[in-house]
Amino acid sequence: TLSMDTRKHLKTAYQDEKVARAYDEEREFRDADLSLHYETEIGALLEALKDIKGPILEVAVGTGRLCRRLRGTGYPYVGLDFSMPMLQEANKSLGSDGGGIFLLRGDAFQLPFKEEYFQAVVGFRFIKHLDPENRRILYKELGRVMQKGGILTFDFYGWRRRAKKGGGRLTVKALRA
C-alpha cells in the first residue's frame, strides 16, 4: 500500500487552479519552447512510439504538453491525471475537438482499464515524486494494463546537473558525465 505521506502528496499536489494555470510557463513547456531538452524528449518519445498501432496511456498528463505534440497519430490516446485543474488546462490547450485525445480523472495506482489494453504507457514529470517502493507498486499496475511486448516510457532526472558539466547545454557528452 502507499505510504500516507506519498498518498497525501499525490492527492493534493497540483489541485490549486493557479498552480495549474502557471505550470507550463513556469517550466517553459509551451509549444514555442525550442529548448534542446524539451525537443529531445519529444523526439525520443516520437521515435519510441513510431511502431505503436494501439492505444496509449499517458499517466499524469498534467496540462497536456506531451499529448498536444502526439495528437493526430490515429490511435486512441488516454491522458490520465488525478488533478482536475490540470485536466482543465489540458482540455483548454487541446481545443474543442481534443484531437482524438481522451482526458480522464483517475488514480495511476488503481487504473480503471482492463488488463493488457494499452500498447504503450508514457509518463513525464511524475515518477520523481515516488519512492522506490511506490515505483514498484506503480510499475505493477501499469504492467497490468499494458499489452505484452508494450512500451513503457518515463523521463529521467539529473539532466540539469549533467548539462552544467557540458557547458550549460544538454548534450550526449554531458549526459554521459
C-alpha positions in Angstrom: 0.0 0.0 0.0 1.0 3.6 -0.5 2.7 5.4 2.5 0.5 8.1 3.9 3.0 10.8 3.0 3.1 9.8 -0.6 -0.7 9.3 -0.8 -1.3 12.8 0.7 1.2 14.4 -1.7 -0.2 12.7 -4.8 -3.7 13.5 -3.8 -3.1 17.2 -3.1 -0.3 18.2 -5.5 -1.4 20.5 -8.3 -5.0 20.8 -7.0 -4.7 24.6 -7.0 -6.1 26.2 -10.2 -3.4 29.0 -10.1 -0.7 26.4 -10.0 -2.2 24.5 -12.9 -2.6 27.7 -15.0 1.0 28.7 -14.4 2.5 25.2 -14.7 3.7 25.2 -18.3 5.0 28.8 -18.3 7.0 28.4 -15.1 8.6 25.3 -16.6 9.0 26.7 -20.1 7.0 23.8 -21.7 4.9 25.9 -24.2 5.0 24.5 -27.7 7.0 27.5 -28.8 9.8 26.5 -26.4 12.6 25.1 -28.5 14.9 24.2 -25.7 17.2 21.3 -26.5 15.9 19.2 -23.6 12.2 19.6 -24.4 12.7 18.9 -28.1 15.0 16.0 -27.3 12.3 14.5 -25.1 9.6 14.9 -27.7 11.8 13.5 -30.5 12.8 10.5 -28.4 9.2 9.8 -27.4 8.0 10.0 -31.0 10.8 7.6 -32.1 9.9 5.2 -29.3 6.3 5.2 -30.3 6.7 5.1 -34.1 5.7 1.5 -34.4 2.8 1.6 -31.9 -0.6 0.9 -33.6 -2.7 0.6 -30.5 -3.9 2.6 -27.5 -1.5 4.8 -25.5 -1.9 5.8 -21.9 -0.2 8.9 -20.5 -0.1 8.8 -16.7 -0.1 12.2 -15.0 -1.0 14.0 -18.3 -1.0 17.4 -16.4 -1.5 20.3 -18.7 -1.2 18.1 -21.8 2.3 19.2 -23.0 3.0 15.7 -24.4 -0.4 14.8 -25.8 -0.5 18.2 -27.6 2.5 17.0 -29.6 1.3 13.4 -30.0 -2.3 14.1 -31.2 -3.4 13.1 -34.6 -1.4 9.9 -34.6 -4.5 7.9 -35.4 -4.6 5.6 -32.3 -6.5 6.1 -29.1 -4.7 8.2 -26.6 -5.9 8.5 -23.0 -4.4 11.2 -20.7 -5.0 10.3 -17.0 -4.4 12.7 -14.1 -5.7 13.0 -10.5 -5.8 16.8 -10.7 -9.0 18.3 -12.1 -7.4 21.7 -12.5 -4.5 20.2 -14.5 -7.0 18.3 -16.7 -8.9 21.5 -17.3 -5.7 23.2 -18.5 -5.0 20.2 -20.8 -8.6 20.4 -22.2 -8.2 24.1 -22.9 -4.8 23.5 -24.7 -6.2 20.7 -26.9 -9.1 22.8 -28.3 -12.7 22.0 -28.9 -12.2 18.6 -30.6 -9.4 17.3 -28.4 -7.6 15.9 -31.4 -8.6 12.3 -30.5 -7.2 12.6 -27.0 -9.4 11.4 -24.2 -8.8 13.1 -20.8 -9.8 11.2 -17.7 -9.5 11.9 -13.9 -8.1 8.8 -12.2 -5.6 7.2 -9.9 -2.5 5.8 -11.5 -2.3 3.2 -8.7 -5.8 1.9 -9.4 -6.3 2.2 -13.2 -9.9 1.8 -14.4 -8.8 -0.2 -17.5 -8.9 -3.8 -18.4 -5.8 -6.0 -18.4 -3.4 -5.7 -21.4 -5.4 -2.8 -23.0 -2.6 -0.3 -23.8 0.2 -0.9 -26.3 2.2 1.9 -24.7 2.3 3.8 -21.4 4.1 7.1 -21.0 4.6 9.4 -18.0 6.8 12.5 -17.7 7.4 14.6 -14.6 5.6 12.0 -12.4 7.9 9.2 -11.3 10.2 11.6 -9.5 7.5 12.0 -6.8 7.6 8.4 -5.8 10.0 6.5 -3.6 11.3 3.1 -4.8 8.6 1.1 -3.0 5.8 3.1 -4.6 7.5 3.0 -8.0 7.4 -0.8 -7.8 3.6 -0.7 -7.0 3.0 1.7 -9.9 5.0 -0.5 -12.3 3.0 -3.5 -11.4 -0.3 -1.6 -12.0 1.0 -0.2 -15.3 2.2 -3.7 -16.3 -1.3 -5.0 -15.7 -2.9 -2.7 -18.3 0.0 -2.8 -20.8 0.0 -5.4 -23.6 2.8 -8.0 -23.6 5.7 -6.5 -25.6 4.3 -3.0 -25.0 6.4 0.1 -24.4 6.8 1.8 -21.0 8.5 5.3 -21.2 9.3 7.6 -18.4 11.6 10.6 -18.3 14.8 10.9 -16.3 16.2 13.4 -13.9 19.5 14.9 -13.2 19.9 16.3 -16.7 20.4 19.9 -15.5 23.3 18.9 -13.3 24.8 17.0 -16.2 24.2 19.8 -18.6 26.2 22.2 -16.4 29.2 19.8 -16.9 28.6 20.2 -20.6 28.7 24.0 -20.6 25.1 24.6 -19.8 23.6 22.6 -22.8 22.2 19.1 -22.8 24.5 17.1 -24.9 25.3 13.4 -25.2 28.7 14.1 -23.7 27.0 15.9 -20.7 24.6 13.1 -20.2 27.4 10.6 -20.0 29.3 12.7 -17.5 
